[in-house]
Structures are given as C-alpha cells and as structure tokens.
Amino acid sequence: MRETILHTDTISAEDAEKTGFQTPPGNGRRMTLNMGPQHPSTHGVLRVVLELDGETIIKAVPDIGFLHTGIEKECEVKTWQQVVTLTDRVDYLANLSNNLVYALAVEKLIGDIEIPPKAQWLRVMMAELSRLNSHLVWLGTHALDIGAMSVFFYCFREREDILRILEMFSGQRMMTSYIRIGGVALEPPRGWQQAVGKFIGTFPSKVDEYEELLDTNPIWTRRTKGVGIAPLETLLDLGVTGPMIRAAGMKWDIRKSEPYSSYEKFDFDVPTRTENDVFARYRVRLTEMRQSARIITQALQGMPEGAWQADAPKIVLPEREKMKTQMEALIYHFKIVTEGFRVPAGEAFQVVESPRGEIGYYVVSDGTSKPHRVFMRTPSFGNLQALPALLEGRLLADSIAALGSMDFVLGDTDR
C-alpha cells in the first residue's frame, strides 16, 4: 500500500483565523496538518487543512483557488465562437460536456437556429466517449491511490483508444473544441464507424476485467466499504450532484429528467446504489460506463443521414469547398472569423450531465458579437463542499479513499 505523504508545516495564525481552527491544547494531543497542495493523491492542487485527534480527523477544510484561471471573465473579450476553446479548459477530462452545454445555451439565445439530427447524435456520441474517458482516468488513479497499480494500466489502455478516436474526429486528443455553436466543427472522418465500432464492441468486456480485478481484492473492499458516508440530506443541502448523489440512492440524471440533444431517443438506465460509501460510488461509475457504451452503440447504429451543421450561413462557417468557389460563402467566412456574429440580447441557462454531475452555464448577451457574461456552475465546486462531511470523524487512513471517490477536477473547481 502506498504511504500517504503529509505536509506537517505549522499552520500560520492568519490561516488559523481564516479556517476557524483552534490552537491545539498544550498536551499536544491534537495536530494540524496541511495535506496538499503538492500531494500525489489530491488529484490536483487541492489543499486540505486537517485537525487531528490522534488518527481521527476532527476538522477538514478544503482550500481551493490555486488553479484559478479567470476563464469566466476571459469569455467577455472573446467572440461567441472563440469561447468554445475556453470551455475545453474548464474540465479538461470532460471538455466535450462543457462544449455542449455552452453551445446549447447560446443556441437558446439565438432562438431561430435548428440543429440537424445528425449533429445532435454526434454530440451525444462524443459526450459519452468523453464520459468514458473521464471515468477511466478516475478509476485508474483512484485505484492507484489505494494501492491497486494494475488497474491504472488497464484503464489507460482503453483511454488511449478513446483519445485516438477523438483525435480522428477533431485533430486533437484532449482540447478538441469539437462541439460548436450550430453543430459540430468537422464532418465525421472516413472510417469513423469502423473505429468506434471496434472500440465499443470490446469495451464492455474490459469493464468486466476492472470489476474482476477490484471486487475480488480484499484490500480494495476493506478500504472502500463503509468509508466516506454522509447523509443524503446533507449532500442535497450542499448541492452535490452526479454519481455521488446517485450512490446515495437518488435517481437523478439530467439526461433523463431534462433531456437535451436527443437523449430522449436513447435507451439507457440510471444506476443507483444505497450504501452511500466509497464502494457504492465506484459501482455507480462502473455501471455508468456500461450504460455509456449502450448509448454509443445506439448512436453508431442509428446515426441519421444529413447535415452535421445548421443551415445558418451568418453563424456557421461555410464548407471549405464552398468558401473557395462561391463569393458569398467567402464573405460570410471573412465576417464570422474577423467580427464574429451577433446574438440577440437576453439571457439563457442550460444544464447538462457531465461525468462529475450537473454543469450549468448562465449566458448573457447584450446584442453584440461577444458575451456580456458567462457564469459556470461546475459540479466539482459543488461536490467539493461535501468533503468535510465525508472526512470529519473518520480515520486519517480513510481520507484518501473518501477524497478520491469524489472525482473532482481542480480546473473545474477553480475556473
């Protein structure tokens, strides 16, 4: 089992006042420790200030903001289409989910734009591939935190196949910017059906391998069962969403409750558990991978024919062949690239289900070619509020398992 590294710096008076920590009693029974922000198992630059009574965590305060990039403010100086590249950087493990929610919010503001069925199904397929990519990174690193090294290599083997597919569609492995306002960036490449079909045909058997490796491992089960429990009411009060809330018994998934981008046409289940511990969150995400494979298979087999972009020449860039042969298309291309397009004044809110939970984008337009305001309600930020509830009263040895089960991304938290 890998030894947990703790930074045992003495907490400053300023930090003690900010976090509400009391000075440890004179007998030295209590200790204040800094876990992070440079720590191999905090999955990014997260600092958690822990007050310990022996091996028991008395108080835990997450300290965020080390990865703040000002993305929301930067959106205000970009054209509407340029913002897509910024949404990629919010949650870099599920960038397509952020592409999608932003595109849907802006399309609400535009109003009279119709997204073709093929574009909607491509969006669904790519979002689910992104979900698999994210869950694979989570499972591999979470298992590594607890000491199961083999699972890490298994998960990254399949993740590499997904990244090759994303690169095939967009030219990029991670920051794809593939989902755009009005449809998708590029026409699906030749041979995409064979590539996606080959991957998704064998993927369910790979999930069976992960399950067999971990469920039969007594160290894994002992370190995950009964660990990191918080009441469902507490999680709801804190705004927790996604697999964490479903592992607590609440069957809530935006793809089912408020369908978007044709999700209502796909047959899939929303997995739930009632144990509400680290093991339950692992089981929920494992089942979600199987359900995502079902959705991708349906998208592959039933992909509609037709256009992959909306018929909106003032908003969507024309095809390159038309731009080279038609003067009108060349003019539209020039104006969209240099000036952008104007969006009617108003405001819109859109929410989608990311691998970590609900992403909500609130977008405001003042009628110009740049957003007036873009606010992002990210799932990692909301979920991280539950960290004290999961850790306080637990043993220090359980902190890494509980923390890893949350599957937060610090870029998603700090923005």
N, C-alpha and C positions, 0 to 999 in steps of 0.2 A: 504494500500500500504506500502510495507516495506521501511523504511527510508534508504537512501544511506549513507554509512559511508565514510567520507573523512578524510584522514590524513593531517592535516594542518601544518606540520612541515615547518619551514622556509628553503627554498632551499639554499644550500651552494653556495659559489662563484664558486667553481670548477664545480659543476653541472650546474650552470647557464651558465658558459662559454662553457661547453660541449654541452648543449642542445640549445644554442643560445637565451636563454631568456634574456630579458632586465630587468633592475631593475625597479620595479613598480614606477610610478610617486609619488611625495611627497604627493599628496592629498589622497593617499590610495585607489583610485578608483579601481585599478587592484590588483588582488591577485594571487599568485602562489600556487597551491595545488598539493600534491602528492596523487594520487589515486592508492593504492597498494604499495608494492607487497603483503601485507597481507590485502586482501579485499574480501568479500564474493561474489562479482559479477564480478571479473575479470577472473574467471574460471581458476585459477592457479596463479602462481607467476609472474603476469604482473604488471609492474609499469607504470603508465601514468602520466606524468607531465603536468598539465593543467594550462594555464594562463587565468584568468577570468576577464572579464569586467562586473561587476555585476553578472548576471546569465548567461551571454553569454560566450562561450568558444572562446577565441581569438587564442590560440595556443595549440596544443596537440602533445606531443612527447612520443611515446611508448619506454620504456626502458626494453630490454629483456636480457636474459643471466643468470637469477637466477636459471635455471634448467639445465644448460649445463652439459652434462654427458660424452662428448668426445666419443660418440658411433662410429662416422666415423673413428676415429683414432684407437679405440679398435678393429675394424674389421680386421686391418692389422696383429694382433697377434693371430687370430683365424683361424681354418681351414675353408674351404668354407662352410661346412655344419653347423659348430658351429655358424656362423654369423647369421643364421636364428633366434636364440634365442635373438640376439641383435635387430633385426628388429622389434620384438614384442614390444620392449620398446620405439620405436620412437614415434608412435602414439598409445597409449595404449587403445584407444577406437575403433581403426580400425586396429588392429595388423595384421589381415589376408591380408589386402591390401598390407601392407609392406612385409609380407612373399611372396606374389605373385609376386610383381614387382622385388624383389631380385632374386627369383627363375627363373623368365623369363630372366633376364639379364645374369645370369650365364649360363643358358641353351643356350643362344645365343652364348656365348663364347665357350662352349663345342662343339656346332655345330652338331655333328652326334648323337644326342640323340632325340628319338621320344617319346613324351608324349602320353600315351594311351587316347582315347576319354573319358573313364570313369573318369580318373584323371582330365582331363580338365573340365568336367561338375561338378565334385565335387568341384573343385577350384571356379568355378563360383557361385555355390550354397552357399558355405561357405563365399565367399566375399560379397555376397548380404545379408546374415544373419548378417555379421559384419556391413554392411551399415545400416541395420535396427537398430542394437544395438546402433550405434553411433548417428543416428538421434533421437532415443528415449531419449538418455541422453541429447542431445542438447535441444529438445523440452521441456522436463520436467524441466531442470534447467533454460532455457530461460524464460519460463512462470513463474517460481518461482521468478526470478529477477524482473519481472514486477508486481508480486503480486498474480498470479493465482496459489494457492497452490495445488488444487485438481488435476490438470493436471500432476503434478510431480508424484503423487502416481499412476495415471493411466498408465503413460509411464513406470515407473519402474516395474509395474506388468507384462507387456509384455516383458520388458528387461530380467526379471528373467527367463521367459520361454526360451528365446534365449540362455542365459548363460547355462541353463541345457542341451540344445541341443549341444552346443559347448563342454561342459564337457563330454557328452555322446560320442562324436567323438574322443576327444583328451585326456581326463582325466584332462583338465584344464578349468577353467571358463574364464580367460582373456588372459593370455600369452600362447596361445595354441601351437604355433610353428607347426601348423598342415600342412601347405603347405611347402613342402621340394623340394630341387633340385631333379628332376626326377619324381615328382608326389606328393603324399601326405604321411603323416607319417604312418598312420594306415589304415587298411581295415575298411570300414564303419561297425559300430557295428550292431548286430542283433536288429531288431525293429526300425531302424532309419527311415524307410519310414513312419511308424505309428506316430512316434514322430513329425517329420517335417510336415507330412500331417495334424495332429491335430492342430498344431500351425498355419500353414499358411491358413488353412480353415477358421479360425475365425478372423485372424488378420485384414483383410480389414474392418470388422465391428468395430474394435477397433479404427482404424484411423477415421472412421466416428464419433466416440464418441469424439475424440480430437477436430475434426473440429466443432462439435456442441457446445462443451464447450467454445471454444475460439471465433468463428466467431459471436456468439450471445452475446458476452460480450462487452459492450460499452467501458469499461476501456481499454481492450486489443486493440480494433480497434483504439481508440483515441491515444494510446501511440505508435502505430506501423505504422499507415498510414501517409505518408508524412515525415517520420523521417529517418535519415541516408541515404540521397541521395547523390550520387556522379556521375558525367557524365561517360558514358560508355567509352569514350576515355581515361579518367583518369584512370579508372580501368584497361584497357588494357595496358596502359603505365606502370602501377605499377606491372603487372604480376599477376593480380587477376584471379583465375580460380574457377571452381566448381559452386555450387548453387548461389554464389554471382554474377558471370558473367551471368548466365542463368536468374537470376531475373532482370537483366538489359536488357534483350531482345536478348542476343546472344545464339544461339542454338549450343553449343559446348560441346561435351561429348566424351572422348577418347574411350569409349566402342562402340560408333557408328562411329566416324571418323577414328580411327585406331584400329579396333577390335583385341582382343587378347584372348587366351584361349577359343576359340569357341564362343565368344559373338555374332559373326555374325549369329549364328544359332538360336538366341533367338529373340522373337518378343516383343519389348518394345518401349516406346516413351520417348523422352527427353523433360521434361516440361520446359517451359519458361514463364516469365512474362515481362511486360514492365515498371511497375511502379518504379522499382529500389529502393524500400524502405524496411524497416524492415518487413512490412506485406508481400511484394512480396517474400522475402527470406523464410519467414515462409510457404507461399503457395507452393513454389517450392519444399521445402523439404518434405512437406506433400504429394505432388503428387509423389515425388521420392519414398516414402515408398510404395505407392500403386504399382508403377512400379517394385520395387524390389520384392514385393510379387508375381507379374506376372512371373518374371524370376525364382524365387524359385519354383513356381508351375510347370513351364515347365521343370525345371531340375529334379524335383521329378517324374514327369510323363514320361519323356523321357530318363531317365538315362541309358546310354549304358551299356551293359554287358562287362565283360572282366577284364583286369588287372587294378590295381589302381596305379601301379608304372611302370616306363620304364624298358625295358629289358636291363639293363646296370649294370652287376654284379660288375664292378670296381668302380661304382659311388653310386649305390643304395644299401643299406643294404639288405642282403638276408632275406627271411622269417624265422621266428624263428624256425619253424619245420625243414626247410632245414639246418639251422645252427647246429641243434642238431643231424642230421642224415647224413650229407654229409661233408666230409673233405674239399672239395673245397669251399663250402659256408662258413665254419668256418674260413678258411684262409682269404677269402675276407672280412668277418666281422671284423676280427682282424686287418687287414691292414687299412681298412677305419676308424675304431674307433681310432687306435693309431697314424696313419700317415696322415689320410685324403687322398684325391685324387687330382691328378694334373689336372690343367685346362690349355689348350693351351694359350700361350702368345697372348695378344691382348687386345682390349677394346670394351665395348658394352654399349649402353644406351637404357633403357627401361622405358616407361611411362605407368601408369595405372590411372584409375579414382577412387579416394578414396572418402569417404563421404564429404571431405573438398575441393576436387579439384584434380589437377594433381600431382601425385608423380612421380618423375623421379629419377632413380638410374643409375649413371655412374660408371661402374665397370672396373677396370684394372687388368689384370693378367700378371705376369712375368714368368709364366710357372711353378710355384711352387704350393705347397698344401695350400697356404694362399694367400688372395687377396693382391695385391700391393697397391691398392687404392679403396676405396668405397666412392663415394660422393652422397649425397642425396639432391635432390631438393624437399623440402617438401611444401605442399600447405599452411599450416598455416603461414609459414615465408613470403611467397609472399603476402598472403591476408592481413597480419597484416600491411603491408606498406600502405594500404588504410585507416588506422584508422584516421590519421589527416584529410584526405579529407572528411570523414564521420562526424567528430565531430566539426571541426572548423566552427564557425559561428552559431552553434546550442546552444540550452539551455543546461545547466548542467543536468537538469532533464531528458533530452533525451539521455545522454551519455551511460547509462547502457543498454537501449534498442538497441542502434546502435551497441555497443560493443558486446553484446550477439548475435546479428544477424549474426556475422561473423563466429561463431562456430570454433574458433581456439583451438588448444591444445598446451600448452606450451612445452611439451616434443617434439612435432612435430616441434616447432619453434626453440628451443634452441639446441636439439640433444646433 
